[in-house]
Amino acid sequence: MRLTGSLERGGTAYALVIFTEGADTTEEAERSQTIRDLTRAVVDALFPAV
């Protein structure tokens, strides 16, 4: 699975690409949560709350 996203702030753009492995869906919920956690960590690092 490959997920891509773009983030922009103040005229600077960032690309976020996450690749995962695994053909089965038995770990899909855990994998999805990990992706959400990783995305949140990147967003928080790039765009800290004021």
N, C-alpha and C positions, 0 to 999 in steps of 0.2 A: 504494500500500500504506500502511496506517496501522497502527502498532503502539502499544499503550498499556500502561502498567504503573503500578502504584502502589507507593510505597515509604513505610515508616513507621518512625519512630524517636522514642522518648520522647514519644509522644502527638502528634507532628507528622507529617502526611501530605503527601507530594509526589506529583504526577502527572507521569509522563514520557510524552510523546506524540511519536512520530517519524513524519513523513510522507515518503514517497519517491515519485518519479515513475519511469515506465518500464514499458511494457506487455510488453516482451519479457523472456525469461529468460536472455539471453546474458550479462548482468552480474550475475546473481543471487548468485553466490558472493561477488563483490566487495562488493555491496550488503549482504549479510548480515554480512560481516566488519566493514564500516563501522558497522553498527548495533550489533554486539557491542562494538566499540571505544568508540563513543559512550556506550552504556549503562554500560560499565565506568568511563569517565571521570566520569560523573554520580554513580554509586554511590561511587566513591572520594572525590569532592569532598564529598558529603553525609555520608558515614559513614567518616571517616578511621580508619585502623587505630590502635589504642591502643598 
